[in-house]
Amino acid sequence: LVAAARGARVSRLRAQLRVSGSPEALPLARAIVAAKIRHQVVLLRRFTVVEVADVVGSAVSAMEGYARLVGDCGTTEELMGVEGAAAAAYFPALGALMPPALQFVLRSRQPPLDLVNSALSFLYTILLGECVTALYAAGLDPAFGALHSDQDKRPGLALDLQEEFRPLVVDQVVLEAARQARLRPEHARTEPNRQGVFLTKAGQRVLLEGYERRMLRSTRGALPDFAGSWRRHLYRQAQRLRATIMDPQIPWTGLSWRP
């Protein structure tokens, strides 16, 4: 399905192999982490309420501090550490913004330990699949990332592309579904002899409908001289990754998303 001779794909693969895991990847990796943290902050500010303003405000202050460290990171390991510290501040604040019955404190996965974490994992998986497709369409191999290494046995470049879209798409969809009572406690299920909390079919439908609405929403101003749905922006960001990988002098930047 993915022809090796299609267009200039071979030269793009060679460029990926040259960049992945090398110092050339650092500026791109820094931009990816900076964009993700920035979008997480925007989401928290958009949805904050008086009752948890102090909790959210403290998280935002901490995350902005971590964001200032991104430019000083000299390795991808340091960048992943900063990203992890920002996430540790972010998810408790996101959990506090949920309605009381769905609040959570920590991000949990494999298995998710509550309904919201299950919802996040479900849509992150859907989004990752779209990122893989967008990269193939751009002539890139999803395995060779700038921030996520090819040793992860995961599609590293797809995970890179996904990072800024996690809060922009998935986290907002889950938060809105919970606060509008479309995602409810009865959408959680457990299974005998298996740990974790999982989504019912009805819960999956609620989330998929919200996800598709979000991806089809049109916007302008997120990229210079470009407008369209968030899905079109995903594909455009994949093309911009290609440009940067082919020529590291062409900077990649995250999407602009205003509070």
N, C-alpha and C positions, 0 to 999 in steps of 0.2 A: 504493500500500500504506500510505502514511502520510497520512491525511486531514488537511488543513490546518485544518478546522473541528472536529476532534475535541476535545471538552472545552474547556479553556482554553489550547490549544497556541499560539494566536496571541499571547496576552499573555505566554506564557513565552518565545517567540521574541523579542519586543520587549525583554523583560528581559535576555535573553542578549546582544542587540546593544548594549544600554546598558552592561552590565557588562564584556563582553569588551574587553580592551585599555585599560580605564580604571582609575583608582586604586581603584575599588570592588572590583576583582578581586584586589588584593594580599593581603588577609587570607586569602582562599580559596587563593590560590597558595602562600602560606607554609605553610598547613596541609597541603597536598598534598605539598610537598617534605619537611616535617618527618615526616609519616607514612611516606613511602618510606624515608628514612634510618633511622628508628626500626626499621622492619621488616627492613631489611638487617642492622642490628646484631643483632637478635634471631636471625635465621637463622645468622649467623656464630657466635654464642654457643651456639646449640643443637647445632651439628654440629662444634664444634672438637674436636680430638684433641691429645694430648700432643705428637706429633711436630711439629706446626705451631702450637703454642700461642703462641709468640712472634710469628710472622707475623700470626696472627689478632688477637692482643692489640694489636699496633701499629696495625693497620687500624681496629680498633674505637675506639681512643683518638683517632685522627685523625678518624674519622667523627663521633664525639661532639663534637669541637671544631667541625667544620663545622656540625653541627646547632645549636649555640649561636649561630651567625651568622645563622640563618634569620630570626629576629625583627628583625634590624637591616637586612635587605635592603629597599631602597626602590623597586626596579624588578624586573620579571620577568627582565630580563637578569642582574641580580645574583643572583637566585634560581637561574637556570639555571646560573650559574657555580658556585655553592655545590653544587648537585646534581651537576654534572659532577666537581667535586673529590672529593666523597664517593664517586662511582662509580669514580673512578681509584684510590681506596684499597680499595674493596670488591671489585672483580672479581679482582685478583691473589690476595686472601685466599680468595675463593670457589674460584678455580682450584686453590689449594694444598690445599683440602679434598677434591678429587677423587682417585680412585685414581691411582697413578703413571702408568698408560698413558693417562689422560685429562686430566691436569693441563694448565692453560694459564695464561698470564700476563696477557694483555690481552683485553678485549672486542673482537671483530672482527665485522663484518657487511658485507653488500653488497660482497664476499662474505664469509661466515664462513670462517675459515682453519683450523678444527679441528672435531672432532665435537661437543664440548660447546657451542661457540658456535653451531653449526648447530642443535642441539637447542633452545637458548634462543630463537633467532630464530623457529624453527618454532612453539613454543608461545606466544611473545609475539604472533604473528600470530593464533593461535586465540583467545587471550584478548582481543585488541583487537576482534575480531569480536563477542564476547559483550558487550563494553562498549558497542559501537555499538547493539546490540539493546536493552540495558538502558536506554540513554538515550532511544531512541525510545519504549520502553514508558512512560517517565516523562514523555513529551511534550516532550522537549528535542531540539534539533538538535545532533548530535555535532560539527559543524564549529567551533562558537564556544567556545573554551576560555578558562580563566582563566590557566593557566600557559603552555600551548602556544597560540600565536596562530593565527588563521585564515589567516595568510599562509604557513603551512607546507605548504599543499596536502595536508594530512592532517587526519583528524578530531580537532581539537584537544581538545575536551571528552572524547572517548573516551580519548585519551592521558592526560588529567588523571585520569580515573577509574581507568585501568589502573595508574597508578604504584604505589600501595601494594600492589596485588595481584601485582605482578611477583615480589618476593621471597617473599611469603606463599604463592603458588600455584606459579608456574612454576619459580623457582629451586630451591624445595624439591623439586618433582617431579623435576627433572633431576638434582639432587644425590643424591637417594635412589635413583633408577634406576641411576646410575653406581656408587654405593657398594654396591648390592645385586647388581651385575653383570647387571642386566637391560638396561642400555645398555652395549654393548661396542664395542671398536674395529672389529669387522667390520660394524657398522652405519653406517660411513662409506663414502662413495663419491665418486669424482671423475668428471668428464665431459671428453671430448676438446674442446679449444679453448675451455674455460671455466674460469676461475679459481675456486678455493674448494673447500670440502669440504661434501658434502651428505648427507642421510639416506637410507638405504635404506627400502623400504616396511616392512620388519620393524622398523627403528628407529622409524619414525613410529608404528607400531601400539603399540610399547612405551610411547612417550611419551603417546599419546592415552589409553591405558588408565590410566596413572598420573595424567594430568590429570583425567580424569573421576572417578576415585576421590577425588581431592583436592577437587574441586568439590562432590561429593556428601557429603563428610564433614560431620557436624553438629557445631556448636559453640555455646556460650553464653558470655556475658560480653564478647564483642567490642564489642557495642553495648548501651547500657542497655535493659533490658526487651525484648530481642529475642534470638531463638534460631533456629537452623536451619542449613542447609547453607551452605558458603562461597558457593555460587551465589546463594542467597537474600540473603546479605549484599551481594553485588555489586549486585543489584537494589535493595536497600535504600539503599546508598550513592548510587546514581543518584537515588533519590527525595529523599535528603537534599541532594544537589547542587541539585536543583530548588528546594527550600525556601530554600536560601541565595541562589540567584540571584534568586528572586522577592523576597526580603527579606534584604539583606545583614546586617541586625541579627541574623539567626538564624545562629549559627556552625556551620560544618561541621568535623567532627573525623574523624581517621582511626580505623581499627579498633584496638582494644586486642588486642595479641598478646604473650603473655608468653614469656620464654625458657624 
